[in-house]
């Protein structure tokens, strides 16, 4: 995926996470129930997309070191 595609997908995932936080996880209308994506799956997807973005842009998300140094 390109950086733009990753950023677009990340924006969609973040919007879905915000919707769930605002109470849109599940709703019913006219005897039908609709459940959106699972919150924990969205969090994992966001983490994966952030790692992909870091890889594409050359940014590093992790640091190494020794205790006491």
CHARMM-style PDB file with segment names, atoms N, HN, CA, C and O in Angstrom:
ATOM      1  N   UNK     1       0.833  -1.171   0.000  1.00  0.00      PROA
ATOM      2  CA  UNK     1       0.000   0.000   0.000  1.00  0.00      PROA
ATOM      3  C   UNK     1       0.886   1.247   0.000  1.00  0.00      PROA
ATOM      4  O   UNK     1       2.001   1.238   0.522  1.00  0.00      PROA
ATOM      5  N   UNK     2       0.374   2.292  -0.584  1.00  0.00      PROA
ATOM      6  HN  UNK     2      -0.532   2.300  -1.008  1.00  0.00      PROA
ATOM      7  CA  UNK     2       1.091   3.558  -0.568  1.00  0.00      PROA
ATOM      8  C   UNK     2       0.827   4.282   0.748  1.00  0.00      PROA
ATOM      9  O   UNK     2      -0.079   3.921   1.500  1.00  0.00      PROA
ATOM     10  N   UNK     3       1.638   5.314   1.013  1.00  0.00      PROA
ATOM     11  HN  UNK     3       2.373   5.606   0.402  1.00  0.00      PROA
ATOM     12  CA  UNK     3       1.445   6.090   2.228  1.00  0.00      PROA
ATOM     13  C   UNK     3       0.048   6.697   2.270  1.00  0.00      PROA
ATOM     14  O   UNK     3      -0.599   6.702   3.318  1.00  0.00      PROA
ATOM     15  N   UNK     4      -0.414   7.205   1.143  1.00  0.00      PROA
ATOM     16  HN  UNK     4       0.112   7.202   0.292  1.00  0.00      PROA
ATOM     17  CA  UNK     4      -1.739   7.824   1.084  1.00  0.00      PROA
ATOM     18  C   UNK     4      -2.839   6.810   1.380  1.00  0.00      PROA
ATOM     19  O   UNK     4      -3.792   7.121   2.094  1.00  0.00      PROA
ATOM     20  N   UNK     5      -2.713   5.606   0.841  1.00  0.00      PROA
ATOM     21  HN  UNK     5      -1.939   5.353   0.261  1.00  0.00      PROA
ATOM     22  CA  UNK     5      -3.707   4.558   1.088  1.00  0.00      PROA
ATOM     23  C   UNK     5      -3.731   4.159   2.559  1.00  0.00      PROA
ATOM     24  O   UNK     5      -4.797   3.961   3.143  1.00  0.00      PROA
ATOM     25  N   UNK     6      -2.543   4.043   3.149  1.00  0.00      PROA
ATOM     26  HN  UNK     6      -1.678   4.204   2.675  1.00  0.00      PROA
ATOM     27  CA  UNK     6      -2.455   3.678   4.562  1.00  0.00      PROA
ATOM     28  C   UNK     6      -3.088   4.770   5.414  1.00  0.00      PROA
ATOM     29  O   UNK     6      -3.851   4.481   6.335  1.00  0.00      PROA
ATOM     30  N   UNK     7      -2.768   6.033   5.104  1.00  0.00      PROA
ATOM     31  HN  UNK     7      -2.148   6.268   4.356  1.00  0.00      PROA
ATOM     32  CA  UNK     7      -3.331   7.152   5.873  1.00  0.00      PROA
ATOM     33  C   UNK     7      -4.859   7.198   5.740  1.00  0.00      PROA
ATOM     34  O   UNK     7      -5.556   7.479   6.715  1.00  0.00      PROA
ATOM     35  N   UNK     8      -5.375   6.927   4.550  1.00  0.00      PROA
ATOM     36  HN  UNK     8      -4.809   6.699   3.758  1.00  0.00      PROA
ATOM     37  CA  UNK     8      -6.823   6.925   4.340  1.00  0.00      PROA
ATOM     38  C   UNK     8      -7.486   5.807   5.143  1.00  0.00      PROA
ATOM     39  O   UNK     8      -8.520   6.023   5.776  1.00  0.00      PROA
ATOM     40  N   UNK     9      -6.896   4.626   5.118  1.00  0.00      PROA
ATOM     41  HN  UNK     9      -6.056   4.451   4.604  1.00  0.00      PROA
ATOM     42  CA  UNK     9      -7.460   3.504   5.868  1.00  0.00      PROA
ATOM     43  C   UNK     9      -7.357   3.753   7.366  1.00  0.00      PROA
ATOM     44  O   UNK     9      -8.267   3.411   8.121  1.00  0.00      PROA
ATOM     45  N   UNK    10      -6.253   4.347   7.794  1.00  0.00      PROA
ATOM     46  HN  UNK    10      -5.514   4.625   7.181  1.00  0.00      PROA
ATOM     47  CA  UNK    10      -6.082   4.682   9.202  1.00  0.00      PROA
ATOM     48  C   UNK    10      -7.144   5.689   9.650  1.00  0.00      PROA
ATOM     49  O   UNK    10      -7.669   5.587  10.759  1.00  0.00      PROA
ATOM     50  N   UNK    11      -7.455   6.640   8.807  1.00  0.00      PROA
ATOM     51  HN  UNK    11      -7.029   6.723   7.906  1.00  0.00      PROA
ATOM     52  CA  UNK    11      -8.503   7.621   9.127  1.00  0.00      PROA
ATOM     53  C   UNK    11      -9.858   6.927   9.273  1.00  0.00      PROA
ATOM     54  O   UNK    11     -10.632   7.272  10.165  1.00  0.00      PROA
ATOM     55  N   UNK    12     -10.151   5.955   8.409  1.00  0.00      PROA
ATOM     56  HN  UNK    12      -9.522   5.675   7.685  1.00  0.00      PROA
ATOM     57  CA  UNK    12     -11.414   5.219   8.499  1.00  0.00      PROA
ATOM     58  C   UNK    12     -11.490   4.402   9.786  1.00  0.00      PROA
ATOM     59  O   UNK    12     -12.531   4.360  10.442  1.00  0.00      PROA
ATOM     60  N   UNK    13     -10.387   3.756  10.141  1.00  0.00      PROA
ATOM     61  HN  UNK    13      -9.541   3.790   9.609  1.00  0.00      PROA
ATOM     62  CA  UNK    13     -10.349   2.965  11.370  1.00  0.00      PROA
ATOM     63  C   UNK    13     -10.533   3.877  12.582  1.00  0.00      PROA
ATOM     64  O   UNK    13     -11.277   3.546  13.505  1.00  0.00      PROA
ATOM     65  N   UNK    14      -9.856   5.022  12.577  1.00  0.00      PROA
ATOM     66  HN  UNK    14      -9.251   5.291  11.827  1.00  0.00      PROA
ATOM     67  CA  UNK    14      -9.999   5.964  13.685  1.00  0.00      PROA
ATOM     68  C   UNK    14     -11.429   6.483  13.795  1.00  0.00      PROA
ATOM     69  O   UNK    14     -11.938   6.664  14.900  1.00  0.00      PROA
ATOM     70  N   UNK    15     -12.075   6.720  12.665  1.00  0.00      PROA
ATOM     71  HN  UNK    15     -11.661   6.572  11.767  1.00  0.00      PROA
ATOM     72  CA  UNK    15     -13.471   7.172  12.675  1.00  0.00      PROA
ATOM     73  C   UNK    15     -14.372   6.086  13.260  1.00  0.00      PROA
ATOM     74  O   UNK    15     -15.288   6.390  14.024  1.00  0.00      PROA
ATOM     75  N   UNK    16     -14.125   4.838  12.913  1.00  0.00      PROA
ATOM     76  HN  UNK    16     -13.381   4.591  12.292  1.00  0.00      PROA
ATOM     77  CA  UNK    16     -14.923   3.727  13.451  1.00  0.00      PROA
ATOM     78  C   UNK    16     -14.709   3.588  14.955  1.00  0.00      PROA
ATOM     79  O   UNK    16     -15.655   3.318  15.695  1.00  0.00      PROA
ATOM     80  N   UNK    17     -13.478   3.770  15.406  1.00  0.00      PROA
ATOM     81  HN  UNK    17     -12.709   3.989  14.805  1.00  0.00      PROA
ATOM     82  CA  UNK    17     -13.182   3.706  16.838  1.00  0.00      PROA
ATOM     83  C   UNK    17     -13.912   4.825  17.574  1.00  0.00      PROA
ATOM     84  O   UNK    17     -14.505   4.598  18.629  1.00  0.00      PROA
ATOM     85  N   UNK    18     -13.868   6.030  17.017  1.00  0.00      PROA
ATOM     86  HN  UNK    18     -13.386   6.215  16.161  1.00  0.00      PROA
ATOM     87  CA  UNK    18     -14.577   7.154  17.632  1.00  0.00      PROA
ATOM     88  C   UNK    18     -16.083   6.892  17.703  1.00  0.00      PROA
ATOM     89  O   UNK    18     -16.725   7.201  18.707  1.00  0.00      PROA
ATOM     90  N   UNK    19     -16.633   6.328  16.646  1.00  0.00      PROA
ATOM     91  HN  UNK    19     -16.111   6.076  15.831  1.00  0.00      PROA
ATOM     92  CA  UNK    19     -18.071   6.032  16.622  1.00  0.00      PROA
ATOM     93  C   UNK    19     -18.440   5.047  17.725  1.00  0.00      PROA
ATOM     94  O   UNK    19     -19.460   5.215  18.393  1.00  0.00      PROA
ATOM     95  N   UNK    20     -17.623   4.032  17.915  1.00  0.00      PROA
ATOM     96  HN  UNK    20     -16.794   3.896  17.372  1.00  0.00      PROA
ATOM     97  CA  UNK    20     -17.891   3.050  18.968  1.00  0.00      PROA
ATOM     98  C   UNK    20     -17.786   3.705  20.334  1.00  0.00      PROA
ATOM     99  O   UNK    20     -18.607   3.445  21.213  1.00  0.00      PROA
ATOM    100  N   UNK    21     -16.786   4.549  20.520  1.00  0.00      PROA
ATOM    101  HN  UNK    21     -16.119   4.760  19.806  1.00  0.00      PROA
ATOM    102  CA  UNK    21     -16.631   5.241  21.811  1.00  0.00      PROA
ATOM    103  C   UNK    21     -17.825   6.148  22.104  1.00  0.00      PROA
ATOM    104  O   UNK    21     -18.146   6.405  23.264  1.00  0.00      PROA
ATOM    105  N   UNK    22     -18.476   6.629  21.054  1.00  0.00      PROA
ATOM    106  HN  UNK    22     -18.216   6.420  20.112  1.00  0.00      PROA
ATOM    107  CA  UNK    22     -19.637   7.497  21.220  1.00  0.00      PROA
ATOM    108  C   UNK    22     -20.949   6.722  21.260  1.00  0.00      PROA
ATOM    109  O   UNK    22     -22.026   7.310  21.157  1.00  0.00      PROA
ATOM    110  N   UNK    23     -20.857   5.392  21.409  1.00  0.00      PROA
ATOM    111  HN  UNK    23     -19.983   4.915  21.492  1.00  0.00      PROA
ATOM    112  CA  UNK    23     -22.049   4.581  21.597  1.00  0.00      PROA
ATOM    113  C   UNK    23     -22.629   3.955  20.347  1.00  0.00      PROA
ATOM    114  O   UNK    23     -23.791   3.547  20.360  1.00  0.00      PROA
ATOM    115  N   UNK    24     -21.886   3.864  19.290  1.00  0.00      PROA
ATOM    116  HN  UNK    24     -20.942   4.195  19.280  1.00  0.00      PROA
ATOM    117  CA  UNK    24     -22.422   3.331  18.041  1.00  0.00      PROA
ATOM    118  C   UNK    24     -21.958   1.898  17.762  1.00  0.00      PROA
ATOM    119  O   UNK    24     -21.883   1.490  16.603  1.00  0.00      PROA
ATOM    120  N   UNK    25     -21.653   1.145  18.796  1.00  0.00      PROA
ATOM    121  HN  UNK    25     -21.714   1.477  19.737  1.00  0.00      PROA
ATOM    122  CA  UNK    25     -21.215  -0.236  18.607  1.00  0.00      PROA
ATOM    123  C   UNK    25     -22.342  -1.097  18.036  1.00  0.00      PROA
ATOM    124  O   UNK    25     -22.128  -1.912  17.139  1.00  0.00      PROA
ATOM    125  N   UNK    26     -23.528  -0.902  18.569  1.00  0.00      PROA
ATOM    126  HN  UNK    26     -23.702  -0.240  19.298  1.00  0.00      PROA
ATOM    127  CA  UNK    26     -24.664  -1.724  18.138  1.00  0.00      PROA
ATOM    128  C   UNK    26     -25.941  -0.908  18.271  1.00  0.00      PROA
ATOM    129  O   UNK    26     -26.098  -0.125  19.208  1.00  0.00      PROA
ATOM    130  N   UNK    27     -26.836  -1.097  17.339  1.00  0.00      PROA
ATOM    131  HN  UNK    27     -26.708  -1.733  16.577  1.00  0.00      PROA
ATOM    132  CA  UNK    27     -28.130  -0.423  17.439  1.00  0.00      PROA
ATOM    133  C   UNK    27     -29.196  -1.271  16.774  1.00  0.00      PROA
ATOM    134  O   UNK    27     -28.902  -2.150  15.964  1.00  0.00      PROA
ATOM    135  N   UNK    28     -30.438  -0.991  17.132  1.00  0.00      PROA
ATOM    136  HN  UNK    28     -30.676  -0.277  17.790  1.00  0.00      PROA
ATOM    137  CA  UNK    28     -31.579  -1.725  16.586  1.00  0.00      PROA
ATOM    138  C   UNK    28     -32.548  -0.749  15.945  1.00  0.00      PROA
ATOM    139  O   UNK    28     -32.739   0.373  16.413  1.00  0.00      PROA
ATOM    140  N   UNK    29     -33.158  -1.216  14.850  1.00  0.00      PROA
ATOM    141  HN  UNK    29     -33.003  -2.128  14.470  1.00  0.00      PROA
ATOM    142  CA  UNK    29     -34.162  -0.415  14.168  1.00  0.00      PROA
ATOM    143  C   UNK    29     -35.126  -1.352  13.453  1.00  0.00      PROA
ATOM    144  O   UNK    29     -34.713  -2.229  12.694  1.00  0.00      PROA
ATOM    145  N   UNK    30     -36.380  -1.159  13.701  1.00  0.00      PROA
ATOM    146  HN  UNK    30     -36.716  -0.447  14.318  1.00  0.00      PROA
ATOM    147  CA  UNK    30     -37.430  -1.946  13.043  1.00  0.00      PROA
ATOM    148  C   UNK    30     -37.170  -3.448  13.141  1.00  0.00      PROA
ATOM    149  O   UNK    30     -37.162  -4.155  12.133  1.00  0.00      PROA
ATOM    150  N   UNK    31     -36.959  -3.924  14.363  1.00  0.00      PROA
ATOM    151  HN  UNK    31     -36.965  -3.351  15.182  1.00  0.00      PROA
ATOM    152  CA  UNK    31     -36.752  -5.344  14.647  1.00  0.00      PROA
ATOM    153  C   UNK    31     -35.482  -5.929  14.028  1.00  0.00      PROA
ATOM    154  O   UNK    31     -35.364  -7.146  13.891  1.00  0.00      PROA
ATOM    155  N   UNK    32     -34.544  -5.076  13.658  1.00  0.00      PROA
ATOM    156  HN  UNK    32     -34.641  -4.087  13.769  1.00  0.00      PROA
ATOM    157  CA  UNK    32     -33.251  -5.538  13.142  1.00  0.00      PROA
ATOM    158  C   UNK    32     -32.145  -4.950  13.990  1.00  0.00      PROA
ATOM    159  O   UNK    32     -32.218  -3.800  14.425  1.00  0.00      PROA
ATOM    160  N   UNK    33     -31.130  -5.745  14.217  1.00  0.00      PROA
ATOM    161  HN  UNK    33     -31.071  -6.679  13.864  1.00  0.00      PROA
ATOM    162  CA  UNK    33     -29.991  -5.307  15.012  1.00  0.00      PROA
ATOM    163  C   UNK    33     -28.755  -5.243  14.130  1.00  0.00      PROA
ATOM    164  O   UNK    33     -28.505  -6.142  13.327  1.00  0.00      PROA
ATOM    165  N   UNK    34     -27.986  -4.171  14.288  1.00  0.00      PROA
ATOM    166  HN  UNK    34     -28.189  -3.441  14.940  1.00  0.00      PROA
ATOM    167  CA  UNK    34     -26.757  -3.993  13.518  1.00  0.00      PROA
ATOM    168  C   UNK    34     -25.606  -3.834  14.495  1.00  0.00      PROA
ATOM    169  O   UNK    34     -25.670  -3.013  15.411  1.00  0.00      PROA
ATOM    170  N   UNK    35     -24.559  -4.615  14.303  1.00  0.00      PROA
ATOM    171  HN  UNK    35     -24.507  -5.282  13.560  1.00  0.00      PROA
ATOM    172  CA  UNK    35     -23.373  -4.530  15.159  1.00  0.00      PROA
ATOM    173  C   UNK    35     -22.174  -4.197  14.282  1.00  0.00      PROA
ATOM    174  O   UNK    35     -21.912  -4.880  13.291  1.00  0.00      PROA
ATOM    175  N   UNK    36     -21.454  -3.155  14.648  1.00  0.00      PROA
ATOM    176  HN  UNK    36     -21.667  -2.601  15.452  1.00  0.00      PROA
ATOM    177  CA  UNK    36     -20.277  -2.738  13.889  1.00  0.00      PROA
ATOM    178  C   UNK    36     -19.075  -3.577  14.298  1.00  0.00      PROA
ATOM    179  O   UNK    36     -19.173  -4.448  15.162  1.00  0.00      PROA
ATOM    180  N   UNK    37     -17.961  -3.305  13.678  1.00  0.00      PROA
ATOM    181  HN  UNK    37     -17.881  -2.597  12.977  1.00  0.00      PROA
ATOM    182  CA  UNK    37     -16.740  -4.067  13.928  1.00  0.00      PROA
ATOM    183  C   UNK    37     -16.394  -4.092  15.416  1.00  0.00      PROA
ATOM    184  O   UNK    37     -16.709  -3.155  16.150  1.00  0.00      PROA
ATOM    185  N   UNK    38     -15.760  -5.145  15.843  1.00  0.00      PROA
ATOM    186  HN  UNK    38     -15.504  -5.906  15.247  1.00  0.00      PROA
ATOM    187  CA  UNK    38     -15.361  -5.298  17.225  1.00  0.00      PROA
ATOM    188  C   UNK    38     -14.268  -4.288  17.573  1.00  0.00      PROA
ATOM    189  O   UNK    38     -13.318  -4.098  16.814  1.00  0.00      PROA
ATOM    190  N   UNK    39     -14.418  -3.649  18.723  1.00  0.00      PROA
ATOM    191  HN  UNK    39     -15.190  -3.803  19.340  1.00  0.00      PROA
ATOM    192  CA  UNK    39     -13.495  -2.599  19.163  1.00  0.00      PROA
ATOM    193  C   UNK    39     -12.051  -3.100  19.221  1.00  0.00      PROA
ATOM    194  O   UNK    39     -11.142  -2.418  18.746  1.00  0.00      PROA
ATOM    195  N   UNK    40     -11.835  -4.266  19.791  1.00  0.00      PROA
ATOM    196  HN  UNK    40     -12.573  -4.820  20.177  1.00  0.00      PROA
ATOM    197  CA  UNK    40     -10.469  -4.794  19.924  1.00  0.00      PROA
ATOM    198  C   UNK    40      -9.841  -5.091  18.563  1.00  0.00      PROA
ATOM    199  O   UNK    40      -8.632  -4.935  18.393  1.00  0.00      PROA
ATOM    200  N   UNK    41     -10.641  -5.511  17.609  1.00  0.00      PROA
ATOM    201  HN  UNK    41     -11.623  -5.637  17.747  1.00  0.00      PROA
ATOM    202  CA  UNK    41     -10.126  -5.756  16.255  1.00  0.00      PROA
ATOM    203  C   UNK    41      -9.722  -4.435  15.610  1.00  0.00      PROA
ATOM    204  O   UNK    41      -8.698  -4.360  14.931  1.00  0.00      PROA
ATOM    205  N   UNK    42     -10.526  -3.391  15.820  1.00  0.00      PROA
ATOM    206  HN  UNK    42     -11.358  -3.452  16.372  1.00  0.00      PROA
ATOM    207  CA  UNK    42     -10.181  -2.084  15.273  1.00  0.00      PROA
ATOM    208  C   UNK    42      -8.889  -1.552  15.885  1.00  0.00      PROA
ATOM    209  O   UNK    42      -8.070  -0.963  15.180  1.00  0.00      PROA
ATOM    210  N   UNK    43      -8.699  -1.752  17.179  1.00  0.00      PROA
ATOM    211  HN  UNK    43      -9.364  -2.231  17.751  1.00  0.00      PROA
ATOM    212  CA  UNK    43      -7.459  -1.308  17.821  1.00  0.00      PROA
ATOM    213  C   UNK    43      -6.253  -2.036  17.248  1.00  0.00      PROA
ATOM    214  O   UNK    43      -5.207  -1.429  17.020  1.00  0.00      PROA
ATOM    215  N   UNK    44      -6.398  -3.336  17.014  1.00  0.00      PROA
ATOM    216  HN  UNK    44      -7.248  -3.829  17.199  1.00  0.00      PROA
ATOM    217  CA  UNK    44      -5.301  -4.112  16.416  1.00  0.00      PROA
ATOM    218  C   UNK    44      -5.024  -3.636  14.993  1.00  0.00      PROA
ATOM    219  O   UNK    44      -3.866  -3.499  14.598  1.00  0.00      PROA
ATOM    220  N   UNK    45      -6.072  -3.385  14.230  1.00  0.00      PROA
ATOM    221  HN  UNK    45      -7.013  -3.496  14.550  1.00  0.00      PROA
ATOM    222  CA  UNK    45      -5.914  -2.912  12.856  1.00  0.00      PROA
ATOM    223  C   UNK    45      -5.207  -1.557  12.842  1.00  0.00      PROA
ATOM    224  O   UNK    45      -4.344  -1.308  12.000  1.00  0.00      PROA
ATOM    225  N   UNK    46      -5.582  -0.679  13.784  1.00  0.00      PROA
ATOM    226  HN  UNK    46      -6.283  -0.880  14.468  1.00  0.00      PROA
ATOM    227  CA  UNK    46      -4.929   0.632  13.850  1.00  0.00      PROA
ATOM    228  C   UNK    46      -3.439   0.475  14.135  1.00  0.00      PROA
ATOM    229  O   UNK    46      -2.609   1.143  13.518  1.00  0.00      PROA
ATOM    230  N   UNK    47      -3.104  -0.406  15.069  1.00  0.00      PROA
ATOM    231  HN  UNK    47      -3.777  -0.949  15.571  1.00  0.00      PROA
ATOM    232  CA  UNK    47      -1.697  -0.646  15.399  1.00  0.00      PROA
ATOM    233  C   UNK    47      -0.937  -1.171  14.178  1.00  0.00      PROA
ATOM    234  O   UNK    47       0.177  -0.729  13.901  1.00  0.00      PROA
ATOM    235  N   UNK    48      -1.538  -2.108  13.456  1.00  0.00      PROA
ATOM    236  HN  UNK    48      -2.444  -2.468  13.681  1.00  0.00      PROA
ATOM    237  CA  UNK    48      -0.917  -2.654  12.249  1.00  0.00      PROA
ATOM    238  C   UNK    48      -0.704  -1.566  11.188  1.00  0.00      PROA
ATOM    239  O   UNK    48       0.353  -1.498  10.562  1.00  0.00      PROA
ATOM    240  N   UNK    49      -1.715  -0.723  10.996  1.00  0.00      PROA
ATOM    241  HN  UNK    49      -2.575  -0.779  11.505  1.00  0.00      PROA
ATOM    242  CA  UNK    49      -1.602   0.364  10.013  1.00  0.00      PROA
ATOM    243  C   UNK    49      -0.538   1.375  10.420  1.00  0.00      PROA
ATOM    244  O   UNK    49       0.189   1.889   9.570  1.00  0.00      PROA
ATOM    245  N   UNK    50      -0.444   1.663  11.716  1.00  0.00      PROA
ATOM    246  HN  UNK    50      -1.035   1.246  12.406  1.00  0.00      PROA
ATOM    247  CA  UNK    50       0.582   2.580  12.193  1.00  0.00      PROA
ATOM    248  C   UNK    50       1.975   2.021  11.940  1.00  0.00      PROA
ATOM    249  O   UNK    50       2.886   2.768  11.585  1.00  0.00      PROA
ATOM    250  N   UNK    51       2.150   0.709  12.120  1.00  0.00      PROA
ATOM    251  HN  UNK    51       1.409   0.102  12.408  1.00  0.00      PROA
ATOM    252  CA  UNK    51       3.438   0.077  11.832  1.00  0.00      PROA
ATOM    253  C   UNK    51       3.743   0.116  10.328  1.00  0.00      PROA
ATOM    254  O   UNK    51       4.878   0.369   9.925  1.00  0.00      PROA
ATOM    255  N   UNK    52       2.724  -0.136   9.511  1.00  0.00      PROA
ATOM    256  HN  UNK    52       1.802  -0.342   9.838  1.00  0.00      PROA
ATOM    257  CA  UNK    52       2.916  -0.056   8.064  1.00  0.00      PROA
ATOM    258  C   UNK    52       3.319   1.354   7.651  1.00  0.00      PROA
ATOM    259  O   UNK    52       4.211   1.537   6.823  1.00  0.00      PROA
ATOM    260  N   UNK    53       2.661   2.341   8.231  1.00  0.00      PROA
ATOM    261  HN  UNK    53       1.936   2.192   8.905  1.00  0.00      PROA
ATOM    262  CA  UNK    53       2.953   3.730   7.924  1.00  0.00      PROA
ATOM    263  C   UNK    53       4.377   4.075   8.346  1.00  0.00      PROA
ATOM    264  O   UNK    53       5.099   4.742   7.604  1.00  0.00      PROA
ATOM    265  N   UNK    54       4.782   3.632   9.516  1.00  0.00      PROA
ATOM    266  HN  UNK    54       4.196   3.091  10.118  1.00  0.00      PROA
ATOM    267  CA  UNK    54       6.145   3.876   9.983  1.00  0.00      PROA
ATOM    268  C   UNK    54       7.161   3.232   9.042  1.00  0.00      PROA
ATOM    269  O   UNK    54       8.219   3.803   8.777  1.00  0.00      PROA
ATOM    270  N   UNK    55       6.838   2.057   8.548  1.00  0.00      PROA
ATOM    271  HN  UNK    55       5.978   1.593   8.763  1.00  0.00      PROA
ATOM    272  CA  UNK    55       7.728   1.358   7.622  1.00  0.00      PROA
ATOM    273  C   UNK    55       7.856   2.108   6.297  1.00  0.00      PROA
ATOM    274  O   UNK    55       8.951   2.229   5.746  1.00  0.00      PROA
ATOM    275  N   UNK    56       6.736   2.605   5.795  1.00  0.00      PROA
ATOM    276  HN  UNK    56       5.847   2.507   6.242  1.00  0.00      PROA
ATOM    277  CA  UNK    56       6.717   3.309   4.509  1.00  0.00      PROA
ATOM    278  C   UNK    56       7.414   4.667   4.614  1.00  0.00      PROA
ATOM    279  O   UNK    56       8.107   5.086   3.687  1.00  0.00      PROA
ATOM    280  N   UNK    57       7.228   5.347   5.740  1.00  0.00      PROA
ATOM    281  HN  UNK    57       6.665   5.006   6.493  1.00  0.00      PROA
ATOM    282  CA  UNK    57       7.791   6.691   5.890  1.00  0.00      PROA
ATOM    283  C   UNK    57       9.201   6.679   6.460  1.00  0.00      PROA
ATOM    284  O   UNK    57       9.876   7.708   6.467  1.00  0.00      PROA
ATOM    285  N   UNK    58       9.651   5.524   6.938  1.00  0.00      PROA
ATOM    286  HN  UNK    58       9.103   4.688   6.932  1.00  0.00      PROA
ATOM    287  CA  UNK    58      10.988   5.421   7.500  1.00  0.00      PROA
ATOM    288  C   UNK    58      11.059   5.811   8.960  1.00  0.00      PROA
ATOM    289  O   UNK    58      12.149   5.911   9.523  1.00  0.00      PROA
ATOM    290  N   UNK    59       9.923   6.031   9.576  1.00  0.00      PROA
ATOM    291  HN  UNK    59       9.038   5.950   9.119  1.00  0.00      PROA
ATOM    292  CA  UNK    59       9.888   6.371  11.000  1.00  0.00      PROA
ATOM    293  C   UNK    59      10.036   5.106  11.829  1.00  0.00      PROA
ATOM    294  O   UNK    59       9.673   4.017  11.385  1.00  0.00      PROA
ATOM    295  N   UNK    60      10.563   5.252  13.015  1.00  0.00      PROA
ATOM    296  HN  UNK    60      10.858   6.136  13.376  1.00  0.00      PROA
ATOM    297  CA  UNK    60      10.735   4.110  13.902  1.00  0.00      PROA
ATOM    298  C   UNK    60       9.811   4.251  15.101  1.00  0.00      PROA
ATOM    299  O   UNK    60       9.716   5.327  15.693  1.00  0.00      PROA
ATOM    300  N   UNK    61       9.131   3.168  15.461  1.00  0.00      PROA
ATOM    301  HN  UNK    61       9.209   2.295  14.981  1.00  0.00      PROA
ATOM    302  CA  UNK    61       8.227   3.190  16.601  1.00  0.00      PROA
ATOM    303  C   UNK    61       8.819   2.508  17.832  1.00  0.00      PROA
ATOM    304  O   UNK    61       8.213   2.530  18.903  1.00  0.00      PROA
ATOM    305  N   UNK    62       9.988   1.906  17.689  1.00  0.00      PROA
ATOM    306  HN  UNK    62      10.481   1.887  16.819  1.00  0.00      PROA
ATOM    307  CA  UNK    62      10.561   1.191  18.836  1.00  0.00      PROA
ATOM    308  C   UNK    62      11.972   1.667  19.100  1.00  0.00      PROA
ATOM    309  O   UNK    62      12.670   2.142  18.204  1.00  0.00      PROA
ATOM    310  N   UNK    63      12.378   1.527  20.362  1.00  0.00      PROA
ATOM    311  HN  UNK    63      11.811   1.141  21.090  1.00  0.00      PROA
ATOM    312  CA  UNK    63      13.701   1.927  20.803  1.00  0.00      PROA
ATOM    313  C   UNK    63      14.325   0.774  21.559  1.00  0.00      PROA
ATOM    314  O   UNK    63      13.632   0.019  22.241  1.00  0.00      PROA
ATOM    315  N   UNK    64      15.622   0.640  21.438  1.00  0.00      PROA
ATOM    316  HN  UNK    64      16.185   1.253  20.885  1.00  0.00      PROA
ATOM    317  CA  UNK    64      16.335  -0.402  22.167  1.00  0.00      PROA
ATOM    318  C   UNK    64      17.300   0.242  23.139  1.00  0.00      PROA
ATOM    319  O   UNK    64      17.683   1.401  22.973  1.00  0.00      PROA
ATOM    320  N   UNK    65      17.686  -0.496  24.133  1.00  0.00      PROA
ATOM    321  HN  UNK    65      17.375  -1.437  24.268  1.00  0.00      PROA
ATOM    322  CA  UNK    65      18.641   0.052  25.088  1.00  0.00      PROA
ATOM    323  C   UNK    65      18.962  -0.965  26.144  1.00  0.00      PROA
ATOM    324  O   UNK    65      18.391  -2.055  26.189  1.00  0.00      PROA
ATOM    325  N   UNK    66      19.891  -0.586  26.997  1.00  0.00      PROA
ATOM    326  HN  UNK    66      20.355   0.299  26.961  1.00  0.00      PROA
ATOM    327  CA  UNK    66      20.308  -1.458  28.072  1.00  0.00      PROA
ATOM    328  C   UNK    66      19.952  -0.804  29.397  1.00  0.00      PROA
ATOM    329  O   UNK    66      20.019   0.417  29.538  1.00  0.00      PROA
ATOM    330  N   UNK    67      19.580  -1.609  30.342  1.00  0.00      PROA
ATOM    331  HN  UNK    67      19.525  -2.600  30.228  1.00  0.00      PROA
ATOM    332  CA  UNK    67      19.270  -1.108  31.671  1.00  0.00      PROA
ATOM    333  C   UNK    67      20.529  -0.507  32.275  1.00  0.00      PROA
ATOM    334  O   UNK    67      21.596  -1.118  32.219  1.00  0.00      PROA
ATOM    335  N   UNK    68      20.415   0.688  32.851  1.00  0.00      PROA
ATOM    336  HN  UNK    68      19.548   1.184  32.896  1.00  0.00      PROA
ATOM    337  CA  UNK    68      21.563   1.325  33.500  1.00  0.00      PROA
ATOM    338  C   UNK    68      22.412   2.153  32.567  1.00  0.00      PROA
ATOM    339  O   UNK    68      23.417   2.713  33.005  1.00  0.00      PROA
ATOM    340  N   UNK    69      22.061   2.255  31.320  1.00  0.00      PROA
ATOM    341  HN  UNK    69      21.245   1.799  30.965  1.00  0.00      PROA
ATOM    342  CA  UNK    69      22.860   3.070  30.392  1.00  0.00      PROA
ATOM    343  C   UNK    69      22.118   4.270  29.981  1.00  0.00      PROA
ATOM    344  OT1 UNK    69      22.629   5.075  29.203  1.00  0.00      PROA
TER     345      UNK     69
END
